[in-house]
Amino acid sequence: MNGSGEFDAAYDRYKADIFRFIFHLTGNRAEAEDLFQETWLRLVRHGPLRPGGQDLKPWLLTIVLNLHRDALRRKRVRRRSPWPIWAALAVLTGLTLCFLIPGLAGFRQSQKLTLETALVLLVILQNALMLFFAPLLMRRGRLSQFHS
């Protein structure tokens, strides 16, 4: 940009439209504010790379889209390897198999619910719930503290 007056005019003219567009993309006010600041910083650092006389708004929207794509890629990379969760599920599966066979054999013979059988059934239920809910929670980012 040529000067602060030109930047101020562009900022005043496009700030509402740009922020609205960013908020629509992210759905999160904090992320939208970060992308909004980064968009204007890029404008100041690099200046408008557009032929003279063209409107600045399409160039700003292109910056926003590129920044948003970069942010999505960074999030995807962080969520790729939740190995502690899968390791815990593998341990639960192993425990289930270790207790399942003798516990169910005893249940079949006596047809009575003993403490051992109840614990086996509890481990099976816990394992099934973890296998079902862990991927859902990971997709929603609730287990992000386990991600490396």
N, C-alpha and C positions, 0 to 999 in steps of 0.2 A: 504494500500500500504506500501511497505517496506521502501521507502525513496522518497525524492523529485526527485531523478534522474529517478526512475521508473515512477513516476507520470508525469514528464516532457516528457518522451519518449511516454507514452500512450497518453498524451494530443496532442503532435505533430503528432502522427500517426493517431488519430481518430477525431480530432477536425473538420475537413472539412466535413467528412461523417456524423458526429453526428449533426452538425449545419444544414446541408442540409436536413437531415431527419426531424428535428424539424421544420424547416421553411416550409417544405412540409405539415406537420401535421397542423400547426397553420395558415399559410398564412399571418402571421403578424410578422414583424421583431422584434418589441418590445417584444411580447410574446415569440418569438423564443429565443431572447437573455436571457430573464428571465429563461426559461426552460433549456437553455444551461448551464447557471451558476449553477442552482440548481442541474443539473445532475452531474457536476464535484464536487460540494460540497458534494453530497451524496457519491461519490466515495472516497473522502478524509475522510469523517466522518466514513463510515462503512467499507471501504475496499472492495475489490472484494470478494464476497461470491460465489466463483466458485471453482470447483476442480482444483488442480494445473495443469498447462500445457495447459489449455483451453484458447482460445482467449477471450480477454476482450470486444470486440465489441458487441457480443450478450447480454452480461450483461448490458452494457451501453444503448443499445436500449430498453431493458426491463425497465430500470429506466426511460427512456424518455417516453415510453408508459404509465407507471403508473403515472408519473407526469402530463402528458397531460390529462389522464382520470380524475385525481383529479381536475385539472383546469376546465375541462368541467362541472364536478359536481358542483363546486362552482358557476360557471356562471348560471347553471340551477336553483340552489336554489335561487339566487338573483332575477331571472326573474319570479318566480312562482306567486307572489301575487301583481299584479299591481292594488290594490284596489282603489286608487284615480281615476284612469282612468275609471274603471267600475262604480264607484259612480257618476262621472260626466256624463257618458252616461245615467245612470238611471235618473238623474235630467233632462237631455235634453229630454229623452223620456216622463217623466212626464209633462214637460212644453208643449211638442208637443201635448200630449193628452188633456191638459187643454185648449189650444187655438184652437186645430184642430176642435173639434165638433162645437162650436159656429161660428167659422170663416168660415168653409165650409158650414154650414147651411145658413149663410148670403150670401155667394157666389152663392149658388144654387137659392136662391130667386131672387136676383137682377141681376145675370149673369154679374156683373161688378166687376172689380178688384179694391178693395178699399185698403187703407193703411193697415187695419187690415188683410185682406186676403193675401196681399203681405208679411206681417210679418209672418203669419202662414206658408206660403209656404217656406219662407226663413228658418224658424226654422226646418221645415221638411227636407229641403235640407241639412242643417247643420248637423242634427242628422243622416241622411243617410250617409253622407260623413264620419262622425266620427265613426259610426258603421262599415263602410267598411275599413277605413284606420288605425284606432287605432290598431287592431290586427297585421296588416302588419308592422307598425312602431315598435310595441313592439317586434316582432320577430327579427327585424333588430337592436334592441338596441337603437333606436333613442329616446325613451321615458324613458330611464333608470334612469333619475333624479327623476322620480316619484316612483321608486321601493323602498320598505322599506328594 
